[in-house]
Structures are given as C-alpha cells and as structure tokens.
Amino acid sequence: MVVPTQLTAEAVNQLREGIDLLLGRWSALQMAIQNEWGGRDTRQKAQQLAVDVYHWLIRPAEALYVDELEDLLDDFMLSLNTEIDDGSIGEVADNLMIMHEECLEGNFASIERLRQSIPAANHRMQVVNGGDDDDSDTASSSGDESMEMSDELDPSSNLSVMPISEPPRAQAPIVDADGWTVVSSRRNRGGRQ
C-alpha cells in the first residue's frame, strides 16, 4: 500500500487535535505549565510547541526522524527550565510519529482513543525541588496534587494530565567515593538508531 505524502483536510484537523490531546496529557509539560517553570507565559509557550510540532510533522519532502522530534521536545522543555529524564520525551515523540503516519493513511484510531480516554486521577508524579529541603511551603503536597492540576486547567484548551508509562527499571545507582549518586545525562547516552 502506498502511503500518501500529503494530509487531507480532515487529517490535518485530526492531527492538530491529536497533538493538542497528546501534549495536554504529558505530565511533565503540564507540571511545567502549572508551576510556570518557563515564566509567566509558559502556557503560551506550550501552545506554540503544539504549533511547532505540527509544522515539523508536515514538512514537505523531508524524511521525519523520531530523534529529531525528541530533540525538539527536549530543547523546548529545557527552555522551560525543565530537564526530563523519565523517558517520556521518547514516548511522546513516538506517539506523535505514529499519529502522523496514521493520519497520512486516513486512520484516526489513536486520536479517537485519546479523545475517549479519561486521564487517571491517581497517577504518580515526582517533583524534585533542588535546594531547601526544610522549606515547609514547598513540602505541603498532600498527594492529590494531580487533581489540583487538572481542576485548574482551562477546559476549552483540551489540556489535562496523562500518565506516561514508567521507564524500565535501571540498574542500582552508582555512588561515588564522596557519597554522591552519579546521574547520566540523556545527551550522554549516545545516538539512537
């Protein structure tokens, strides 16, 4: 079967909605928006990310590589002062690429599943606050932080929280002679194929 290289008008609308739905369910992005880690205009930056991803996906006559999309997402999150090491960037990029390929084929099943999925209210989120451990204002999390986030989102923006599946468990952490845990950077893992 030959896959078309151009999206139909319906596919364009479906793809845009799918991008909004998928990014709206990305927990790391929603936490950055909620906490304005990128400044007061973090929400507008996130909306621009959706536009940038859409334009990246519809580039004419260029091959699309998931690594490049991961870099786009990673660079964006770094611009929000947010470093993501949970594997969710790769998962979101993979899902965006699959969604784009399905839209080229006229198949909107993954987007329909996103529409019908109800974000989980009891997913686990971890926010690492570097610095003051004894600041009682930042430690006032009662476990229903995810509900607070989804309640405060604008319902017309199709934004909600999506739990991203956990990355595979890594080996035991490496502790150096001083007692510090060595953490490898995403960029130092080498190129993916």
Backbone bond lengths (Angstrom), bond angles and torsions (degrees), N, CA, C in turn:
res aa  C-N    CA-C-N  psi(-1)  N-CA   C-N-CA  omega(-1)  CA-C   N-CA-C  phi
1 M - - - 1.439 - - 1.522 109.63 -
2 V 1.306 116.31 131.45 1.455 121.65 179.11 1.527 108.48 -87.75
3 V 1.329 115.01 126.61 1.461 120.51 -179.54 1.523 108.26 -89.85
4 P 1.325 118.06 127.98 1.465 119.79 178.81 1.526 110.98 -63.29
5 T 1.315 115.83 152.02 1.464 120.30 179.38 1.523 112.21 -94.90
6 Q 1.328 117.01 -12.83 1.467 121.40 179.94 1.521 109.56 -113.86
7 L 1.321 115.16 143.61 1.458 120.51 176.80 1.525 109.62 -83.71
8 T 1.317 116.27 142.10 1.459 120.54 173.37 1.534 108.11 -74.18
9 A 1.327 117.26 169.05 1.464 121.15 -179.87 1.527 110.18 -60.74
10 E 1.331 116.35 -42.00 1.462 119.51 178.33 1.527 110.89 -64.51
11 A 1.343 116.59 -41.04 1.460 120.89 -179.87 1.522 111.48 -64.42
12 V 1.331 117.38 -36.14 1.463 121.23 177.49 1.524 109.83 -60.78
13 N 1.338 116.53 -48.30 1.464 120.57 179.50 1.523 111.47 -63.23
14 Q 1.323 116.59 -42.07 1.464 121.04 179.39 1.536 110.40 -64.17
15 L 1.333 116.70 -42.94 1.457 120.69 -179.11 1.525 110.72 -63.64
16 R 1.313 116.72 -44.70 1.474 119.67 178.48 1.528 110.85 -59.63
17 E 1.334 116.27 -44.87 1.455 119.36 179.01 1.524 110.72 -64.59
18 G 1.319 116.81 -40.76 1.462 120.81 179.32 1.522 112.30 -62.72
19 I 1.323 116.73 -40.88 1.468 120.57 177.21 1.519 109.72 -61.46
20 D 1.341 116.62 -46.82 1.467 120.73 179.01 1.526 111.20 -60.25
21 L 1.330 116.86 -43.97 1.455 120.74 -179.27 1.530 111.42 -64.29
22 L 1.335 116.13 -45.34 1.458 119.89 -177.18 1.527 111.30 -67.37
23 L 1.326 117.78 -46.41 1.460 120.21 178.63 1.529 110.63 -66.35
24 G 1.324 116.16 -32.86 1.456 120.11 178.51 1.516 113.35 -68.73
25 R 1.313 117.21 -18.19 1.462 120.82 179.35 1.527 112.20 -104.53
26 W 1.316 117.13 5.35 1.472 121.45 178.78 1.529 107.62 -82.75
27 S 1.300 116.47 108.69 1.468 122.58 -173.86 1.522 112.86 -55.75
28 A 1.321 117.33 -44.78 1.468 120.18 -177.71 1.521 111.07 -61.47
29 L 1.313 117.60 -43.07 1.467 121.05 178.66 1.522 110.49 -65.91
30 Q 1.325 117.00 -41.41 1.459 119.79 -179.02 1.528 111.86 -66.93
31 M 1.323 117.11 -34.92 1.459 120.02 175.70 1.528 110.68 -65.96
32 A 1.328 116.56 -40.63 1.462 120.40 178.31 1.525 110.86 -63.76
33 I 1.326 116.73 -39.32 1.475 120.75 178.11 1.519 109.90 -66.98
34 Q 1.319 116.52 -49.06 1.459 122.00 -177.24 1.523 111.64 -57.83
35 N 1.317 116.31 -42.34 1.455 121.09 -175.55 1.530 113.15 -94.85
36 E 1.334 116.34 3.43 1.467 123.06 179.23 1.522 112.01 50.91
37 W 1.349 115.52 47.44 1.452 119.91 -178.72 1.522 111.58 -67.52
38 G 1.307 117.71 -19.43 1.456 121.41 178.38 1.519 112.61 -99.99
39 G 1.322 117.37 12.30 1.457 121.71 -178.10 1.520 110.70 103.48
40 R 1.310 114.63 -175.46 1.470 119.77 -176.39 1.523 113.25 -66.20
41 D 1.299 117.26 -24.26 1.461 120.24 -178.26 1.533 112.56 -99.59
42 T 1.322 116.47 27.46 1.466 120.65 -178.80 1.523 111.57 -59.60
43 R 1.321 118.00 -40.77 1.468 120.74 -179.70 1.534 110.61 -62.10
44 Q 1.335 117.04 -42.02 1.467 120.00 178.59 1.528 110.63 -66.15
45 K 1.335 116.31 -37.03 1.470 119.79 176.83 1.522 110.37 -62.81
46 A 1.327 116.82 -40.26 1.459 120.80 179.62 1.531 110.89 -65.88
47 Q 1.327 116.61 -38.00 1.461 119.92 176.35 1.531 110.39 -65.20
48 Q 1.325 115.98 -37.43 1.468 119.51 177.20 1.519 110.68 -67.07
49 L 1.343 117.52 -33.56 1.462 120.36 176.39 1.517 110.35 -59.06
50 A 1.333 117.43 -43.55 1.466 120.62 179.07 1.524 110.61 -59.64
51 V 1.319 117.19 -41.23 1.474 121.41 178.18 1.526 109.80 -66.09
52 D 1.338 116.82 -43.78 1.467 120.71 -179.51 1.530 111.49 -62.99
53 V 1.334 116.78 -41.50 1.467 120.61 178.53 1.522 109.58 -63.66
54 Y 1.321 117.13 -43.66 1.467 120.78 178.66 1.530 110.33 -58.63
55 H 1.331 117.02 -48.79 1.466 120.09 -179.27 1.529 111.54 -65.63
56 W 1.328 116.83 -33.08 1.461 119.91 177.59 1.534 109.62 -66.22
57 L 1.326 116.91 -40.35 1.464 120.82 -177.76 1.528 113.19 -70.86
58 I 1.322 118.31 -27.76 1.472 119.60 -176.18 1.526 112.70 -101.26
59 R 1.318 117.30 17.14 1.469 120.26 177.81 1.529 109.17 -56.14
60 P 1.311 116.27 129.61 1.464 118.44 -179.17 1.527 112.21 -76.02
61 A 1.306 115.91 140.28 1.460 124.68 170.39 1.526 113.65 55.68
62 E 1.303 118.27 28.77 1.452 119.97 175.05 1.517 108.58 -124.92
63 A 1.330 114.80 141.14 1.457 119.04 176.24 1.530 108.86 -72.14
64 L 1.315 116.13 141.53 1.460 121.49 -179.93 1.521 108.67 -103.25
65 Y 1.316 115.57 127.99 1.457 121.21 179.16 1.517 108.92 -118.84
66 V 1.331 116.04 133.32 1.457 121.02 -176.64 1.529 111.06 -61.69
67 D 1.336 118.24 -32.10 1.462 120.61 179.12 1.526 111.37 -61.39
68 E 1.326 116.26 -38.79 1.466 119.82 179.17 1.529 110.63 -67.14
69 L 1.331 116.52 -38.50 1.464 119.90 177.68 1.525 110.23 -67.30
70 E 1.326 116.90 -39.42 1.468 120.16 175.87 1.525 110.38 -60.13
71 D 1.329 117.07 -42.70 1.467 120.65 178.62 1.525 110.92 -62.12
72 L 1.346 116.84 -41.03 1.464 120.68 178.16 1.533 110.15 -60.71
73 L 1.329 117.01 -46.50 1.465 121.23 179.58 1.527 111.30 -66.10
74 D 1.335 116.48 -41.90 1.464 120.56 -179.62 1.528 110.71 -64.84
75 D 1.320 117.17 -45.17 1.468 120.80 178.73 1.522 110.72 -61.29
76 F 1.340 116.31 -39.63 1.456 119.23 178.79 1.523 110.60 -63.69
77 M 1.324 117.39 -47.05 1.465 120.07 -179.26 1.527 110.82 -63.76
78 L 1.335 117.52 -36.30 1.462 119.86 175.89 1.529 110.75 -64.47
79 S 1.345 117.17 -32.85 1.471 119.83 177.65 1.527 110.95 -68.01
80 L 1.327 116.95 -18.66 1.474 121.69 175.31 1.528 110.85 -94.72
81 N 1.335 116.10 13.99 1.466 121.26 -178.46 1.522 111.14 61.05
82 T 1.319 116.42 36.64 1.457 122.08 -176.54 1.520 108.99 -130.23
83 E 1.319 116.23 117.50 1.456 120.87 177.30 1.523 108.12 -102.34
84 I 1.310 116.32 124.43 1.462 122.41 -175.13 1.526 108.83 -106.00
85 D 1.324 116.46 118.46 1.462 121.43 178.71 1.523 112.27 -123.58
86 D 1.336 117.37 20.03 1.462 120.04 -176.09 1.528 113.45 -97.80
87 G 1.316 117.22 4.14 1.465 120.15 -179.70 1.519 113.84 85.28
88 S 1.319 117.75 -2.29 1.466 120.21 -176.17 1.528 112.06 -71.13
89 I 1.322 117.89 -26.37 1.472 119.48 178.31 1.529 109.45 -62.45
90 G 1.314 116.36 -46.27 1.461 120.25 178.53 1.514 112.39 -63.38
91 E 1.329 116.31 -39.52 1.464 120.46 -179.89 1.527 110.88 -66.53
92 V 1.337 116.47 -44.42 1.465 119.98 179.02 1.529 109.84 -64.18
93 A 1.336 117.24 -43.57 1.468 120.52 179.41 1.530 110.82 -61.90
94 D 1.319 117.50 -44.27 1.472 120.90 178.07 1.531 110.88 -59.62
95 N 1.328 115.96 -45.72 1.465 119.62 -179.51 1.525 111.62 -64.30
96 L 1.314 117.55 -37.56 1.471 120.78 177.58 1.534 110.73 -65.02
97 M 1.327 116.65 -41.57 1.471 120.08 179.40 1.530 110.74 -65.66
98 I 1.319 116.94 -42.45 1.468 120.87 178.30 1.523 109.90 -62.34
99 M 1.327 115.66 -44.58 1.460 120.74 179.89 1.531 110.77 -60.01
100 H 1.319 116.79 -42.68 1.468 121.03 179.35 1.527 110.84 -63.32
101 E 1.330 116.61 -45.57 1.469 120.14 179.68 1.523 111.11 -62.49
102 E 1.330 116.94 -40.99 1.461 120.15 178.20 1.529 111.06 -64.87
103 C 1.309 117.02 -38.99 1.475 119.88 178.54 1.526 110.73 -64.84
104 L 1.327 117.60 -36.69 1.466 120.00 176.29 1.529 110.76 -61.30
105 E 1.327 116.73 -33.43 1.464 121.85 -179.68 1.521 112.29 -86.02
106 G 1.339 117.31 -4.69 1.463 120.36 -177.52 1.514 113.03 81.16
107 N 1.313 117.46 15.22 1.456 123.31 -179.52 1.533 108.14 -101.91
108 F 1.328 117.77 117.18 1.459 121.50 -176.75 1.529 111.63 -113.77
109 A 1.330 116.66 25.03 1.463 121.32 -175.89 1.525 112.11 -63.05
110 S 1.325 118.36 -42.92 1.464 119.72 -178.12 1.527 110.88 -66.27
111 I 1.311 117.06 -35.07 1.467 120.88 178.67 1.521 109.62 -70.21
112 E 1.317 116.66 -39.36 1.467 120.48 177.53 1.525 110.32 -63.98
113 R 1.336 117.35 -39.73 1.469 120.37 177.04 1.527 110.46 -62.47
114 L 1.331 116.98 -39.83 1.467 120.32 177.13 1.525 110.91 -63.04
115 R 1.328 116.10 -42.36 1.467 120.66 179.58 1.518 111.22 -60.13
116 Q 1.322 115.56 -41.70 1.453 120.12 -174.30 1.520 113.58 -87.06
117 S 1.318 117.02 -12.53 1.468 118.84 -179.11 1.520 110.13 -75.42
118 I 1.305 114.06 141.78 1.459 120.37 177.74 1.515 106.37 -103.23
119 P 1.319 117.27 122.77 1.466 118.79 -179.70 1.525 110.70 -59.65
120 A 1.301 115.72 138.08 1.460 120.91 -179.63 1.522 109.94 -71.10
121 A 1.325 115.73 134.80 1.460 120.18 -179.16 1.520 111.75 -86.23
122 N 1.325 116.80 -19.19 1.464 118.99 -175.20 1.525 112.05 -111.28
123 H 1.307 118.03 36.51 1.447 118.02 176.22 1.513 109.50 -80.13
124 R 1.311 115.63 161.46 1.454 120.75 -175.35 1.521 108.91 -97.98
125 M 1.337 115.81 129.15 1.455 121.23 175.74 1.511 107.47 -123.97
126 Q 1.314 115.73 144.19 1.446 120.46 177.51 1.509 108.32 -126.24
127 V 1.328 115.74 123.89 1.450 121.15 175.99 1.508 106.53 -112.52
128 V 1.319 116.21 121.36 1.444 120.58 179.28 1.510 107.27 -97.01
129 N 1.325 115.63 118.65 1.456 121.29 -178.90 1.513 107.41 -103.91
130 G 1.314 117.47 104.53 1.454 121.46 -179.47 1.511 110.69 -72.27
131 G 1.320 115.41 131.14 1.458 117.83 174.89 1.507 112.16 117.59
132 D 1.317 117.93 -119.01 1.453 124.34 -169.69 1.525 111.40 -71.40
133 D 1.335 115.55 111.40 1.449 120.19 176.60 1.519 111.48 -85.83
134 D 1.346 117.15 -20.73 1.446 119.54 -176.20 1.518 112.87 -100.21
135 D 1.326 118.19 18.88 1.462 121.81 176.30 1.519 108.26 -84.18
136 S 1.313 117.32 108.78 1.462 120.88 -173.16 1.524 112.59 -69.38
137 D 1.326 119.03 -21.63 1.460 120.60 179.72 1.519 111.89 -68.78
138 T 1.336 117.82 -38.13 1.456 120.17 -178.32 1.511 112.14 -82.11
139 A 1.297 118.59 -15.71 1.458 121.16 -177.71 1.519 112.17 -96.30
140 S 1.310 119.07 17.44 1.459 121.17 -176.22 1.516 112.23 -92.68
141 S 1.317 116.59 40.87 1.457 121.01 178.19 1.513 109.06 -88.03
142 S 1.315 116.58 129.29 1.461 120.46 -176.82 1.516 113.15 -105.65
143 G 1.332 117.67 8.43 1.454 119.75 178.68 1.507 113.40 94.29
144 D 1.327 118.98 -20.00 1.458 119.71 178.92 1.521 110.01 -102.64
145 E 1.331 114.52 32.04 1.459 121.33 178.22 1.526 111.53 -62.07
146 S 1.344 116.29 -35.19 1.457 119.20 -179.10 1.527 111.08 -65.65
147 M 1.327 117.31 -33.69 1.453 119.84 178.03 1.525 110.66 -69.57
148 E 1.337 115.89 -39.41 1.455 118.72 178.53 1.529 109.91 -60.66
149 M 1.320 116.15 -41.06 1.455 119.82 -177.81 1.519 110.76 -63.93
150 S 1.329 117.18 -47.44 1.451 118.36 -176.57 1.521 112.16 -72.16
151 D 1.339 117.98 -25.96 1.461 120.00 178.34 1.515 111.64 -71.26
152 E 1.320 117.77 -30.68 1.453 120.67 -175.20 1.523 113.29 -89.22
153 L 1.318 118.08 -5.49 1.455 120.48 -179.47 1.515 110.52 -75.74
154 D 1.299 116.01 148.95 1.454 122.21 179.13 1.522 108.75 -72.51
155 P 1.328 120.03 117.30 1.460 121.24 -175.77 1.514 113.28 -64.21
156 S 1.308 118.75 -24.20 1.464 120.39 -179.21 1.517 112.24 -78.65
157 S 1.329 117.89 -9.85 1.458 119.83 -176.73 1.524 112.81 -93.13
158 N 1.339 118.48 2.64 1.457 123.45 -179.56 1.519 112.30 60.35
159 L 1.329 117.57 21.98 1.445 120.18 -179.85 1.516 109.81 -94.74
160 S 1.293 116.57 135.17 1.441 123.24 173.27 1.513 106.83 -155.16
161 V 1.299 117.97 -175.24 1.447 121.37 -175.00 1.525 109.02 -104.29
162 M 1.337 117.00 132.10 1.448 121.16 176.70 1.518 109.03 -119.63
163 P 1.311 116.73 124.77 1.454 117.22 176.46 1.526 109.05 -70.07
164 I 1.278 117.01 132.42 1.457 122.58 177.04 1.519 106.05 -97.79
165 S 1.320 116.63 133.37 1.450 119.38 -176.27 1.521 109.94 -58.73
166 E 1.304 114.13 148.60 1.448 119.66 -175.71 1.519 110.19 -71.66
167 P 1.355 117.22 144.64 1.456 119.93 176.84 1.524 109.48 -70.60
168 P 1.316 116.88 159.25 1.453 118.73 178.77 1.533 109.85 -60.73
169 R 1.314 114.82 147.39 1.458 120.14 -178.96 1.528 109.64 -65.83
170 A 1.305 116.00 130.84 1.460 121.61 179.59 1.524 108.89 -87.50
171 Q 1.316 115.34 176.07 1.444 120.60 176.60 1.514 109.13 -68.43
172 A 1.314 115.68 170.34 1.462 120.61 179.68 1.533 108.73 -58.87
173 P 1.339 117.34 143.51 1.455 119.76 -178.50 1.523 111.81 -63.16
174 I 1.321 115.72 148.02 1.455 122.35 179.52 1.525 107.44 -90.40
175 V 1.319 116.71 125.77 1.457 121.85 -179.92 1.518 107.58 -111.39
176 D 1.360 116.16 126.52 1.458 119.22 -179.45 1.522 110.71 -81.11
177 A 1.343 117.06 -177.44 1.459 122.82 -174.66 1.522 112.58 -62.92
178 D 1.327 117.93 -28.13 1.463 121.21 -178.86 1.523 112.63 -85.44
179 G 1.315 117.80 -2.56 1.462 120.72 179.61 1.521 113.53 92.80
180 W 1.324 117.74 5.23 1.469 121.55 179.38 1.515 109.36 -86.02
181 T 1.320 116.93 143.79 1.455 121.82 176.88 1.518 108.98 -87.46
182 V 1.328 116.13 128.49 1.459 121.90 -179.93 1.521 108.41 -82.86
183 V 1.342 117.11 126.36 1.454 122.86 -179.78 1.516 107.72 -118.26
184 S 1.338 116.33 125.90 1.457 119.31 179.81 1.523 109.42 -85.41
185 S 1.303 115.69 144.65 1.459 121.76 179.64 1.507 110.05 -82.60
186 R 1.320 117.32 151.67 1.469 122.34 176.42 1.518 110.05 -59.56
187 R 1.302 116.41 -37.08 1.457 120.63 -177.48 1.527 112.12 -73.07
188 N 1.314 118.04 -19.75 1.463 120.99 -178.18 1.516 113.58 -92.01
189 R 1.326 118.45 2.84 1.454 121.33 -178.22 1.521 112.22 -79.81
190 G 1.294 117.43 -9.35 1.448 119.68 -178.88 1.511 111.17 94.39
191 G 1.318 116.64 167.23 1.460 121.52 -177.79 1.512 111.71 -73.09
192 R 1.303 116.66 146.32 1.453 122.64 175.95 1.513 108.67 -96.85
193 Q 1.282 115.26 155.64 1.459 117.92 -178.19 1.468 112.25 -108.74
